[in-house]
Structure formats: C-alpha cells, structure tokens
C-alpha cells in the first residue's frame, strides 16, 4: 500500500468501513438469550470466553457462524454471547 493510500485507509470512518466490508461493523439485531459484544483491539476468542465465564471459545464459534477462522476476528465487529 502506498503512503497516500495507507493514510486514507486510516482516516476511514465507520460508515466507509461498512461500505467496504459489506456492513460487517453494524451492530446486529438483539437475539433472545444473547448479549451483543463489540470486539476490542486486545481481544481474542479465548480472552472473550474467559471474560464471560464461557468454558471454551468453541461455544462462541457456535453462536457466531460468520466466523470462519477463529484467529481472524476484527476490532469493531460484534459477537453474540449467550447470557
């Protein structure tokens, strides 16, 4: 990426990111029995599981089938976490 392109990418707002990534960063609808959690920069699925007292990150994968690679979660995206 050139310096100019890289600088422009860093200045994208949430709306522009949603346009590029097909709405990936839009907050999903509420789902009965689940809370919605927004991923932060330091999160991993294991850390999120520990934060909410979930036995395994694989549970989070079951509730969020859009995750295809558990090592690639994006800051700003949302997850369903069972209450």
ZADO-1210 file (C-alpha; in nm, 4 decimals, padded with zeros to 6 digits):
<atoms>
<atom x="00.0000" y="00.0000" z="00.0000" code="UNK" pos="1"/>
<atom x="00.1359" y="00.3419" z="-00.0831" code="UNK" pos="2"/>
<atom x="00.1739" y="00.6032" z="00.1882" code="UNK" pos="3"/>
<atom x="-00.1150" y="00.8071" z="00.0499" code="UNK" pos="4"/>
<atom x="-00.3469" y="00.5057" z="00.0325" code="UNK" pos="5"/>
<atom x="-00.2429" y="00.3930" z="00.3782" code="UNK" pos="6"/>
<atom x="-00.3137" y="00.7376" z="00.5255" code="UNK" pos="7"/>
<atom x="-00.6538" y="00.7460" z="00.3562" code="UNK" pos="8"/>
<atom x="-00.7360" y="00.3994" z="00.4947" code="UNK" pos="9"/>
<atom x="-00.6528" y="00.5142" z="00.8467" code="UNK" pos="10"/>
<atom x="-00.8981" y="00.8023" z="00.8133" code="UNK" pos="11"/>
<atom x="-01.1987" y="00.5894" z="00.7185" code="UNK" pos="12"/>
<atom x="-01.4989" y="00.6255" z="00.9425" code="UNK" pos="13"/>
<atom x="-01.7389" y="00.3522" z="01.0455" code="UNK" pos="14"/>
<atom x="-01.9773" y="00.4236" z="00.7569" code="UNK" pos="15"/>
<atom x="-01.6978" y="00.3944" z="00.4988" code="UNK" pos="16"/>
<atom x="-01.5721" y="00.0739" z="00.6602" code="UNK" pos="17"/>
<atom x="-01.9242" y="-00.0693" z="00.6456" code="UNK" pos="18"/>
<atom x="-01.9445" y="00.0152" z="00.2757" code="UNK" pos="19"/>
<atom x="-01.6133" y="-00.1595" z="00.2062" code="UNK" pos="20"/>
<atom x="-01.6765" y="-00.4640" z="00.4254" code="UNK" pos="21"/>
<atom x="-02.0446" y="-00.5102" z="00.3469" code="UNK" pos="22"/>
<atom x="-02.1845" y="-00.3951" z="00.6795" code="UNK" pos="23"/>
<atom x="-01.9588" y="-00.6143" z="00.8937" code="UNK" pos="24"/>
<atom x="-01.9306" y="-00.3437" z="01.1589" code="UNK" pos="25"/>
<atom x="-02.3010" y="-00.2757" z="01.2011" code="UNK" pos="26"/>
<atom x="-02.4463" y="-00.3758" z="01.5360" code="UNK" pos="27"/>
<atom x="-02.6599" y="-00.6866" z="01.4834" code="UNK" pos="28"/>
<atom x="-03.0180" y="-00.7252" z="01.5988" code="UNK" pos="29"/>
<atom x="-03.0835" y="-00.8297" z="01.9539" code="UNK" pos="30"/>
<atom x="-03.1296" y="-01.2034" z="01.9911" code="UNK" pos="31"/>
<atom x="-03.3208" y="-01.3539" z="02.2834" code="UNK" pos="32"/>
<atom x="-03.0865" y="-01.5115" z="02.5378" code="UNK" pos="33"/>
<atom x="-02.7762" y="-01.3376" z="02.3987" code="UNK" pos="34"/>
<atom x="-02.5849" y="-01.0174" z="02.4651" code="UNK" pos="35"/>
<atom x="-02.4011" y="-00.8336" z="02.1887" code="UNK" pos="36"/>
<atom x="-02.0308" y="-00.7788" z="02.2457" code="UNK" pos="37"/>
<atom x="-01.8089" y="-00.5485" z="02.0387" code="UNK" pos="38"/>
<atom x="-01.4576" y="-00.6812" z="01.9808" code="UNK" pos="39"/>
<atom x="-01.1723" y="-00.4616" z="02.1065" code="UNK" pos="40"/>
<atom x="-00.8130" y="-00.4432" z="01.9838" code="UNK" pos="41"/>
<atom x="-00.6759" y="-00.6714" z="02.2572" code="UNK" pos="42"/>
<atom x="-00.9464" y="-00.9387" z="02.2310" code="UNK" pos="43"/>
<atom x="-00.9045" y="-01.2996" z="02.1293" code="UNK" pos="44"/>
<atom x="-01.1851" y="-01.5530" z="02.1414" code="UNK" pos="45"/>
<atom x="-01.0178" y="-01.7180" z="02.4411" code="UNK" pos="46"/>
<atom x="-00.9998" y="-01.3858" z="02.6292" code="UNK" pos="47"/>
<atom x="-01.3631" y="-01.3128" z="02.5473" code="UNK" pos="48"/>
<atom x="-01.4649" y="-01.6603" z="02.6680" code="UNK" pos="49"/>
<atom x="-01.2751" y="-01.6077" z="02.9937" code="UNK" pos="50"/>
<atom x="-01.4265" y="-01.2605" z="03.0393" code="UNK" pos="51"/>
<atom x="-01.7793" y="-01.4049" z="03.0269" code="UNK" pos="52"/>
<atom x="-01.7092" y="-01.7362" z="03.2068" code="UNK" pos="53"/>
<atom x="-01.7561" y="-01.9459" z="02.8943" code="UNK" pos="54"/>
<atom x="-01.5873" y="-02.2873" z="02.9037" code="UNK" pos="55"/>
<atom x="-01.4433" y="-02.2783" z="02.5520" code="UNK" pos="56"/>
<atom x="-01.4043" y="-02.0320" z="02.2667" code="UNK" pos="57"/>
<atom x="-01.5711" y="-02.3002" z="02.0513" code="UNK" pos="58"/>
<atom x="-01.9022" y="-02.2077" z="02.2146" code="UNK" pos="59"/>
<atom x="-01.8593" y="-01.8550" z="02.0780" code="UNK" pos="60"/>
<atom x="-01.7963" y="-02.0040" z="01.7331" code="UNK" pos="61"/>
<atom x="-02.1272" y="-02.1960" z="01.7532" code="UNK" pos="62"/>
<atom x="-02.3168" y="-01.8768" z="01.8350" code="UNK" pos="63"/>
<atom x="-02.1386" y="-01.6770" z="01.5608" code="UNK" pos="64"/>
<atom x="-02.1251" y="-01.8884" z="01.2430" code="UNK" pos="65"/>
<atom x="-01.9960" y="-01.5910" z="01.0417" code="UNK" pos="66"/>
<atom x="-01.6523" y="-01.6521" z="01.1986" code="UNK" pos="67"/>
<atom x="-01.4678" y="-01.8779" z="00.9566" code="UNK" pos="68"/>
<atom x="-01.1234" y="-01.8522" z="01.1150" code="UNK" pos="69"/>
<atom x="-01.1112" y="-01.8094" z="01.4955" code="UNK" pos="70"/>
<atom x="-00.7668" y="-01.6494" z="01.4682" code="UNK" pos="71"/>
<atom x="-00.9054" y="-01.3701" z="01.2496" code="UNK" pos="72"/>
<atom x="-01.1528" y="-01.1603" z="01.4424" code="UNK" pos="73"/>
<atom x="-01.1781" y="-00.7886" z="01.3703" code="UNK" pos="74"/>
<atom x="-01.1730" y="-00.4996" z="01.6130" code="UNK" pos="75"/>
<atom x="-01.5084" y="-00.3230" z="01.5964" code="UNK" pos="76"/>
<atom x="-01.7029" y="-00.6280" z="01.4826" code="UNK" pos="77"/>
<atom x="-01.9761" y="-00.7769" z="01.7015" code="UNK" pos="78"/>
<atom x="-02.0339" y="-01.1180" z="01.8574" code="UNK" pos="79"/>
<atom x="-02.3328" y="-01.2872" z="02.0142" code="UNK" pos="80"/>
<atom x="-02.2512" y="-01.4078" z="02.3668" code="UNK" pos="81"/>
<atom x="-02.5001" y="-01.6300" z="02.5486" code="UNK" pos="82"/>
<atom x="-02.6296" y="-01.4773" z="02.8739" code="UNK" pos="83"/>
</atoms>
